[in-house]
Structures are given as structure tokens and as C-alpha cells.
Amino acid sequence: MTQFTIPWDRTFDKNKKYIWISEIGENTCDECKSLDGKIFSGDNIPLRPHPNCKCQVEEQESKESENIKYINNQIHTVYKYLDKCSKIHSQINSTKNEQA
């Protein structure tokens, strides 16, 4: 059997990490299955193993970047909660003033 390798239609930053994502299905080849989830540096990403390969390579975010996103999301959640509390507080004060 002839071994094919198909280049990617994009370039990769050698200083970043990328994760191989295989489209797993009944027609997925063994090589693509074995690459699924593996992480490569931008200068070491394997070529696609065959024509019509549906696998993708996506940039792998650093743990630090994931932590920052998580913290920002938590901060946003707290601000939404505080805004809601402030509105409720205003409604309570408004009701008290009307009753007085």
C-alpha cells in the first residue's frame, strides 16, 4: 500500500502547541484514531496521513490561559449577581418609601 501525506492548508506557529482532533467514525483510519488528542509543537505536526482526511489541528491553550478565562467568567458572574442584588435592593427601598 502506498503511503500518502497531505500538507495542511495553513501554517503553524512553532512556539505554540496544537492538538490533533480526529473525526471519529466507522471510516476513521487507525492512524487518525491513534493521533486523536495528541499534542504537538507547531514545528512537529504530522502531515495528514491520506487524501480526504477530515482531521483538524487546533491551537492548544495553555493552562494559564484557561485559568484566566475561568477567573474572568467568575468575575462576570459575580458582577451580574451584584447588579441583580442592587436592583432588588432598589425595589425594596422604593416599596418602603411608597408605604411610608
C-alpha positions as CSV (number, residue, x, y, z in Angstrom):
1,M,0.0,0.0,0.0
2,T,1.3,3.4,-0.9
3,Q,1.8,5.8,2.0
4,F,0.4,9.3,1.3
5,T,1.0,12.5,3.3
6,I,-1.1,15.6,2.6
7,P,0.1,19.0,3.7
8,W,-2.1,21.3,5.8
9,D,-3.6,24.4,4.2
10,R,-2.3,26.6,6.9
11,T,0.9,27.4,8.7
12,F,1.6,26.8,12.4
13,D,3.5,28.8,15.0
14,K,6.4,26.8,16.1
15,N,6.2,28.3,19.6
16,K,2.6,27.1,20.2
17,K,1.1,23.8,21.0
18,Y,-1.6,22.2,18.8
19,I,-4.0,19.3,19.5
20,W,-4.9,16.7,16.8
21,I,-8.7,16.2,16.5
22,S,-9.8,13.2,14.5
23,E,-13.3,12.9,13.2
24,I,-14.1,9.5,14.7
25,G,-16.5,7.4,12.8
26,E,-16.8,4.0,11.2
27,N,-14.4,5.1,8.3
28,T,-11.7,6.6,10.5
29,C,-8.4,5.0,9.8
30,D,-6.2,3.6,12.5
31,E,-3.5,6.2,12.1
32,C,-6.0,9.1,12.6
33,K,-7.5,7.3,15.6
34,S,-4.0,6.9,17.1
35,L,-3.3,10.7,16.6
36,D,-6.6,11.8,18.1
37,G,-6.0,14.1,21.2
38,K,-2.2,14.1,20.8
39,I,-0.5,17.4,21.3
40,F,2.3,18.6,19.0
41,S,4.5,21.7,18.8
42,G,3.9,23.9,15.8
43,D,7.0,22.7,14.1
44,N,6.3,19.0,14.7
45,I,2.7,18.5,13.4
46,P,2.4,15.4,11.3
47,L,1.0,15.8,7.8
48,R,-2.4,14.4,7.1
49,P,-2.0,10.7,6.5
50,H,-4.3,10.3,3.5
51,P,-6.4,12.2,0.9
52,N,-9.8,13.4,2.1
53,C,-8.6,13.3,5.8
54,K,-11.2,15.1,7.9
55,C,-8.9,15.6,10.9
56,Q,-8.2,19.1,12.3
57,V,-5.5,20.6,14.3
58,E,-6.4,23.3,16.8
59,E,-4.3,25.6,19.0
60,Q,-3.9,24.2,22.5
61,E,-4.5,26.9,25.0
62,S,-2.1,27.0,27.9
63,K,-3.3,26.1,31.4
64,E,-2.7,29.7,32.4
65,S,-4.9,31.0,29.6
66,E,-7.7,28.6,30.7
67,N,-7.4,29.7,34.3
68,I,-7.6,33.4,33.2
69,K,-10.8,32.7,31.2
70,Y,-12.3,30.8,34.2
71,I,-11.5,33.7,36.6
72,N,-12.9,36.3,34.2
73,N,-16.1,34.2,33.8
74,Q,-16.4,34.0,37.6
75,I,-15.9,37.8,38.0
76,H,-18.5,38.4,35.3
77,T,-20.9,36.1,37.2
78,V,-20.3,38.0,40.5
79,Y,-20.9,41.3,38.8
80,K,-24.2,40.1,37.3
81,Y,-25.2,38.8,40.7
82,L,-24.3,42.1,42.4
83,D,-26.2,44.1,39.7
84,K,-29.3,41.9,40.4
85,C,-29.0,42.4,44.1
86,S,-28.7,46.2,43.6
87,K,-31.9,46.2,41.6
88,I,-33.7,44.1,44.2
89,H,-32.4,46.5,46.9
90,S,-33.7,49.5,44.9
91,Q,-37.1,47.8,44.5
92,I,-37.4,47.1,48.2
93,N,-36.4,50.7,49.1
94,S,-38.9,52.0,46.6
95,T,-41.7,49.9,48.1
96,K,-40.8,51.0,51.6
97,N,-40.9,54.7,50.5
98,E,-44.3,54.2,48.9
99,Q,-45.7,52.6,52.1
100,A,-44.3,55.3,54.3
